[in-house]
Amino acid sequence: MLISKLFRDWESWLEIHWFRPTYSGTLLFGLSLCFFGAAANTLAGWLYVLCGTIIALLMVGIWLPGRALRALAITKQPLAPISVGDRLVIQLAVVNSSPYPIGLFELCELVPTELGVSKKVSVEYLPPQSNVNLELDYLATSRGIYRWSQCSVRTGAPLGVVWCQRLYESKCRAVIYPRVLPLKHCPLLDSMGQSNQHRLECDRIYKNAGDGLTRTLREYRRGDPFRLIHWRNSARLGELQVRELEQIVNGPEVIIALDSSANWNSDAFERAVIVAASLYFYCVRSQFTVQLWTPGTGLIQGNSAVLEVLAGAGFGETLQFECPNQPLIWLTQNPHSPGKIPVGSRWCYFPEQDNISMVESLDPGLVMTPNQPLEQLLQQHLP
């Protein structure tokens, strides 16, 4: 296996830096040596002519692929962020800036191994001073922030006596967000906010108020909208009174803390990232004021910013920001850490497959056992 790999690497190095003879090219070179030996032995002129013709053909076949590849230019469109399970579509534009056509070449995008095997696409014919648009798609199976900067073009045209390959610099960045679970309810978060009855009452008052809740009354000023006039008080006082409104825009404050400075099992950490993303967007839908905290980034707010942080999150990172000293949702694999979080917090413990330890905490939480679906665990009632 090692010898085979070394041989393939050697062949690839030859193609990129020089050229690699094909079977037909090797055969022609061998025939030219045979004709040259026979000509030297017999002094027959026609054998010299055959040898020279084959050598000239080989020289042309070596020169033309390199000339064709030097005339190509490749550009890429920026990649929009996607989520796990979506298709990552890479759009490339191959430009032929030469005055002659180029045909029969193969393009390969050198993507990271986490995205899968690098795919190839073939182009049969590219006219002079023109371009062709190509697409390569990959199924996003794992979250992450991936960067690469090279793609390769390989050809043996027009004679097929050598393979020639060149690398083109074209930086690319792909952001793959973690999966977000469609939670219908989450007792873990609901228990941290106001009671359901109080929240429904606030929603009812807010909707009936139209634009907001009445904070105070004041005298009418020129330009005030008539819909804000409080007619009952205006009639009682004999002058127009206008309502000043106070908007309700945020619900309870929630901090989702991912204990990424600890050592995790890789599968458990991936489950924790999915839970963090799902809890965050459940809070957004419930109109909570929600933030994400990690040891390396501190408090972060905003859908795109949070998703990008979770896409690039890894365990064992350096603690650069202290954990906030207020109630939060603590995601960890350390069964002792929930006992050290602020009072009123909630926790999610992610045990390993064969190691379900007792969690030391007075606050309620959930044990995210590996053999149960996350969506089901997050929607179950707290013990």
C-alpha positions as CSV (number, residue, x, y, z in Angstrom):
1,M,0.0,0.0,0.0
2,L,2.8,2.4,0.9
3,I,4.6,1.7,-2.4
4,S,1.4,2.2,-4.4
5,K,0.7,5.5,-2.6
6,L,4.3,6.7,-3.3
7,F,4.0,5.8,-6.9
8,R,0.7,7.7,-7.3
9,D,2.2,10.8,-5.6
10,W,5.2,10.6,-7.9
11,E,2.9,10.4,-11.0
12,S,0.9,13.4,-9.7
13,W,4.1,15.4,-9.1
14,L,5.2,14.7,-12.6
15,E,1.9,15.8,-14.1
16,I,1.9,19.1,-12.1
17,H,5.5,20.1,-12.6
18,W,6.3,18.5,-15.9
19,F,4.3,15.8,-17.7
20,R,3.6,12.1,-17.4
21,P,3.7,9.9,-20.4
22,T,0.7,7.9,-21.3
23,Y,0.8,4.3,-22.4
24,S,0.7,5.4,-26.1
25,G,3.3,8.0,-25.5
26,T,5.6,5.4,-23.9
27,L,5.0,3.0,-26.8
28,L,5.8,5.7,-29.4
29,F,9.0,6.6,-27.6
30,G,10.0,2.9,-27.4
31,L,9.3,2.6,-31.2
32,S,11.4,5.6,-31.9
33,L,14.4,4.1,-30.0
34,C,13.9,0.9,-31.9
35,F,13.9,2.7,-35.3
36,F,17.0,4.7,-34.2
37,G,18.8,1.5,-33.3
38,A,17.9,-0.1,-36.5
39,A,18.9,3.0,-38.5
40,A,22.3,3.1,-36.8
41,N,22.8,-0.6,-37.5
42,T,21.7,-0.6,-41.2
43,L,22.3,3.1,-42.1
44,A,18.9,3.2,-43.8
45,G,17.7,6.7,-44.2
46,W,14.0,6.0,-44.1
47,L,14.5,4.6,-40.6
48,Y,16.0,7.9,-39.5
49,V,13.1,9.6,-41.0
50,L,10.6,7.5,-39.1
51,C,12.5,8.0,-35.8
52,G,12.6,11.8,-36.4
53,T,8.9,11.9,-37.2
54,I,8.0,10.1,-34.1
55,I,10.2,12.3,-31.9
56,A,8.7,15.4,-33.5
57,L,5.2,14.1,-32.9
58,L,6.1,13.4,-29.3
59,M,7.6,16.9,-28.9
60,V,4.4,18.5,-30.3
61,G,2.2,16.3,-28.1
62,I,4.2,17.4,-25.0
63,W,4.1,21.1,-25.9
64,L,0.4,21.5,-26.8
65,P,-1.2,20.5,-23.5
66,G,1.0,22.9,-21.5
67,R,0.2,25.7,-23.9
68,A,-3.5,25.0,-23.6
69,L,-3.5,25.0,-19.8
70,R,-1.5,28.3,-19.6
71,A,-4.3,30.1,-21.5
72,L,-7.0,29.1,-19.0
73,A,-8.3,31.2,-16.0
74,I,-10.7,30.1,-13.3
75,T,-12.9,32.2,-11.1
76,K,-15.4,31.1,-8.4
77,Q,-18.6,32.6,-7.1
78,P,-18.8,33.2,-3.3
79,L,-20.6,30.4,-1.4
80,A,-23.7,31.2,0.6
81,P,-23.9,29.5,4.0
82,I,-25.9,26.3,4.1
83,S,-27.0,23.8,6.8
84,V,-26.1,20.2,7.3
85,G,-28.1,18.0,4.8
86,D,-28.2,20.7,2.1
87,R,-26.3,20.6,-1.2
88,L,-23.1,22.7,-1.4
89,V,-23.0,24.0,-5.0
90,I,-19.6,25.4,-6.3
91,Q,-20.0,27.5,-9.4
92,L,-16.9,28.0,-11.5
93,A,-16.2,30.0,-14.6
94,V,-13.4,28.8,-16.9
95,V,-12.2,31.4,-19.3
96,N,-10.2,30.8,-22.5
97,S,-8.2,33.9,-23.2
98,S,-6.2,32.5,-26.1
99,P,-7.0,32.9,-29.9
100,Y,-7.3,29.2,-30.4
101,P,-9.8,26.6,-29.1
102,I,-9.1,24.3,-26.2
103,G,-10.8,20.9,-25.9
104,L,-10.9,17.7,-23.9
105,F,-9.8,18.8,-20.4
106,E,-10.8,17.8,-16.9
107,L,-11.4,20.1,-14.0
108,C,-11.2,18.9,-10.4
109,E,-12.0,21.0,-7.3
110,L,-9.6,20.2,-4.5
111,V,-12.0,20.4,-1.6
112,P,-11.2,19.3,2.0
113,T,-11.8,15.6,2.8
114,E,-14.6,16.5,5.2
115,L,-16.7,17.5,2.2
116,G,-16.2,14.2,0.5
117,V,-14.2,13.0,-2.5
118,S,-13.1,15.7,-4.9
119,K,-15.4,15.6,-8.0
120,K,-14.3,16.1,-11.6
121,V,-16.1,17.6,-14.5
122,S,-15.0,17.3,-18.2
123,V,-15.2,20.0,-20.9
124,E,-15.1,18.8,-24.5
125,Y,-14.7,22.1,-26.3
126,L,-14.0,25.7,-25.3
127,P,-14.0,28.2,-28.2
128,P,-11.4,31.0,-28.2
129,Q,-12.1,34.1,-26.2
130,S,-15.0,32.5,-24.4
131,N,-15.9,31.0,-21.1
132,V,-17.9,28.1,-19.8
133,N,-19.8,27.9,-16.4
134,L,-19.5,24.7,-14.4
135,E,-21.1,23.4,-11.2
136,L,-19.9,20.9,-8.7
137,D,-22.2,19.9,-5.8
138,Y,-21.5,18.1,-2.6
139,L,-23.8,16.9,0.1
140,A,-23.0,18.7,3.4
141,T,-22.8,15.9,6.0
142,S,-21.0,17.7,8.8
143,R,-20.9,21.2,10.1
144,G,-17.8,23.4,9.9
145,I,-16.0,26.3,8.2
146,Y,-14.0,24.9,5.3
147,R,-11.4,26.8,3.3
148,W,-9.4,25.7,0.2
149,S,-7.6,27.6,-2.5
150,Q,-6.8,25.3,-5.4
151,C,-8.4,23.5,-8.2
152,S,-6.6,21.5,-10.9
153,V,-7.1,21.1,-14.7
154,R,-5.8,18.0,-16.4
155,T,-5.5,17.3,-20.1
156,G,-3.7,15.1,-22.7
157,A,-5.2,16.8,-25.8
158,P,-4.8,16.8,-28.7
159,L,-2.5,13.8,-29.2
160,G,-2.8,12.0,-25.9
161,V,0.8,11.1,-25.6
162,V,1.3,12.8,-22.2
163,W,-0.8,13.9,-19.2
164,C,-0.4,17.5,-18.1
165,Q,-1.9,19.0,-15.0
166,R,-1.8,22.5,-13.6
167,L,-3.0,24.0,-10.3
168,Y,-5.0,27.3,-10.2
169,E,-5.2,29.5,-7.2
170,S,-8.9,30.4,-6.4
171,K,-9.7,30.9,-2.7
172,C,-13.0,29.5,-1.5
173,R,-14.8,29.5,1.9
174,A,-17.8,27.3,2.8
175,V,-19.7,27.7,6.0
176,I,-22.0,24.7,6.9
177,Y,-24.3,25.5,9.8
178,P,-25.4,22.8,12.3
179,R,-28.8,21.2,12.0
180,V,-31.7,23.1,13.9
181,L,-34.4,20.9,15.4
182,P,-38.0,22.2,14.9
183,L,-39.0,22.3,18.6
184,K,-42.7,22.8,19.2
185,H,-42.2,23.3,22.9
186,C,-39.2,23.1,25.3
187,P,-39.9,22.9,29.1
188,L,-36.2,23.4,29.8
189,L,-36.5,27.0,28.4
190,D,-40.2,27.7,29.3
191,S,-39.4,27.1,32.9
192,M,-36.8,29.9,32.9
193,G,-39.2,32.6,31.7
194,Q,-42.5,33.9,32.9
195,S,-45.4,31.6,33.5
196,N,-47.5,30.8,30.5
197,Q,-50.5,32.5,32.0
198,H,-48.6,35.8,32.5
199,R,-47.1,35.6,29.0
200,L,-50.5,35.1,27.4
201,E,-51.9,38.0,29.3
202,C,-49.1,40.3,28.1
203,D,-49.6,39.1,24.6
204,R,-53.3,39.9,24.8
205,I,-52.7,43.4,26.1
206,Y,-50.0,44.1,23.6
207,K,-52.2,43.0,20.6
208,N,-55.2,45.0,21.9
209,A,-53.0,48.1,22.3
210,G,-52.2,48.1,18.6
211,D,-48.8,49.9,18.5
212,G,-47.8,49.4,22.1
213,L,-48.8,49.7,25.8
214,T,-49.9,53.1,27.2
215,R,-47.1,54.5,29.3
216,T,-48.6,57.9,30.1
217,L,-50.9,60.6,28.8
218,R,-49.9,64.1,27.6
219,E,-51.4,67.1,25.9
220,Y,-52.0,67.0,22.2
221,R,-49.3,68.5,20.0
222,R,-49.5,69.5,16.4
223,G,-48.8,66.5,14.1
224,D,-49.8,63.8,16.6
225,P,-51.8,61.0,15.0
226,F,-55.5,61.1,15.8
227,R,-55.6,57.3,16.5
228,L,-53.5,58.0,19.7
229,I,-56.0,60.4,21.2
230,H,-57.5,59.2,24.4
231,W,-61.1,60.4,23.9
232,R,-62.4,59.5,27.3
233,N,-59.8,61.5,29.2
234,S,-60.0,64.3,26.6
235,A,-63.8,64.7,27.2
236,R,-63.3,64.7,31.0
237,L,-60.5,67.3,31.0
238,G,-61.9,69.4,28.2
239,E,-58.7,69.2,26.1
240,L,-57.2,66.6,23.8
241,Q,-55.0,64.0,25.6
242,V,-52.6,61.7,23.6
243,R,-51.3,58.3,24.7
244,E,-47.6,57.7,24.8
245,L,-46.9,54.1,24.1
246,E,-44.3,51.7,25.4
247,Q,-43.4,48.8,23.1
248,I,-42.9,45.3,24.4
249,V,-40.2,43.9,22.2
250,N,-38.3,41.3,24.3
251,G,-39.2,38.4,26.5
252,P,-37.1,36.8,29.3
253,E,-33.3,36.9,28.9
254,V,-31.7,33.5,28.2
255,I,-28.0,32.7,27.8
256,I,-27.1,29.4,26.2
257,A,-23.6,28.4,27.4
258,L,-21.6,25.7,25.6
259,D,-18.9,24.2,27.8
260,S,-16.4,23.9,24.8
261,S,-13.3,24.3,27.0
262,A,-13.7,20.8,28.4
263,N,-12.7,17.5,26.8
264,W,-15.6,16.0,25.0
265,N,-16.5,12.8,23.1
266,S,-16.7,13.9,19.5
267,D,-20.2,12.5,18.9
268,A,-21.5,14.0,22.2
269,F,-20.1,17.4,21.2
270,E,-21.8,17.3,17.8
271,R,-25.1,16.6,19.6
272,A,-24.4,19.5,22.0
273,V,-23.9,21.9,19.1
274,I,-27.2,20.8,17.5
275,V,-28.9,21.3,20.9
276,A,-27.4,24.8,21.3
277,A,-28.6,25.9,17.8
278,S,-32.0,24.4,18.4
279,L,-32.5,26.1,21.8
280,Y,-31.2,29.4,20.4
281,F,-33.8,29.5,17.6
282,Y,-36.6,28.3,19.8
283,C,-35.8,31.4,22.0
284,V,-35.9,33.6,18.9
285,R,-39.3,32.2,17.9
286,S,-40.6,32.7,21.4
287,Q,-39.4,36.3,21.4
288,F,-36.8,35.8,24.2
289,T,-33.7,37.9,24.5
290,V,-31.2,35.2,23.8
291,Q,-27.4,35.1,23.6
292,L,-24.8,32.3,23.1
293,W,-21.7,32.0,25.2
294,T,-18.6,30.0,24.5
295,P,-15.2,30.2,26.3
296,G,-13.5,31.4,23.1
297,T,-16.0,34.0,21.9
298,G,-17.9,35.2,24.9
299,L,-21.5,36.4,24.5
300,I,-22.8,36.5,21.0
301,Q,-26.1,37.6,19.6
302,G,-27.6,37.5,16.1
303,N,-28.7,34.6,14.0
304,S,-25.9,34.6,11.4
305,A,-23.2,35.3,14.0
306,V,-24.4,32.5,16.3
307,L,-24.7,29.9,13.5
308,E,-21.2,30.7,12.3
309,V,-19.7,30.4,15.7
310,L,-21.5,27.0,16.2
311,A,-20.3,25.9,12.7
312,G,-16.7,26.4,13.7
313,A,-17.0,25.4,17.3
314,G,-14.6,22.8,18.7
315,F,-14.0,21.3,22.1
316,G,-10.8,21.8,24.2
317,E,-10.6,25.5,23.3
318,T,-8.8,28.1,25.6
319,L,-11.0,29.9,28.1
320,Q,-10.8,33.5,27.1
321,F,-14.1,34.9,28.5
322,E,-15.5,34.1,31.9
323,C,-19.0,32.6,32.1
324,P,-21.7,35.1,33.0
325,N,-22.8,35.1,36.6
326,Q,-26.6,34.8,35.8
327,P,-29.0,32.0,35.1
328,L,-28.2,30.2,31.9
329,I,-28.6,26.9,30.0
330,W,-25.4,24.9,30.6
331,L,-24.4,22.3,28.0
332,T,-21.7,20.0,29.2
333,Q,-20.2,16.6,29.4
334,N,-18.7,17.1,32.9
335,P,-21.2,15.7,35.4
336,H,-19.7,17.9,38.2
337,S,-19.9,21.3,36.4
338,P,-23.7,21.8,36.7
339,G,-23.3,22.1,40.5
340,K,-21.1,25.2,39.9
341,I,-23.4,27.2,37.6
342,P,-25.5,30.2,38.9
343,V,-28.7,29.5,40.9
344,G,-31.8,29.3,38.7
345,S,-29.9,27.9,35.7
346,R,-30.8,24.8,33.7
347,W,-28.4,22.2,32.3
348,C,-28.1,19.5,29.6
349,Y,-25.6,16.7,30.4
350,F,-24.3,14.7,27.5
351,P,-22.9,11.3,28.8
352,E,-20.7,9.0,26.7
353,Q,-22.2,5.8,25.3
354,D,-21.2,3.6,28.3
355,N,-20.7,6.2,31.0
356,I,-23.9,7.8,32.4
357,S,-22.7,9.5,35.7
358,M,-24.9,11.1,38.3
359,V,-25.1,14.9,37.8
360,E,-24.3,17.0,40.9
361,S,-26.8,19.9,40.8
362,L,-29.8,21.3,42.7
363,D,-31.2,22.9,39.5
364,P,-33.3,20.8,37.1
365,G,-31.9,19.7,33.8
366,L,-31.9,17.0,31.2
367,V,-29.6,14.0,30.6
368,M,-29.2,13.7,26.8
369,T,-28.7,9.9,26.5
370,P,-27.0,9.0,23.3
371,N,-29.6,6.4,22.2
372,Q,-32.6,8.8,22.1
373,P,-33.5,11.4,19.6
374,L,-32.5,15.0,20.6
375,E,-35.9,16.4,19.6
376,Q,-37.7,14.0,21.9
377,L,-35.4,14.7,24.8
378,L,-35.7,18.5,24.5
379,Q,-39.5,18.4,24.5
380,Q,-39.9,16.1,27.5
381,H,-40.8,17.5,30.9
382,L,-38.2,18.2,33.5
383,P,-37.8,15.7,36.2
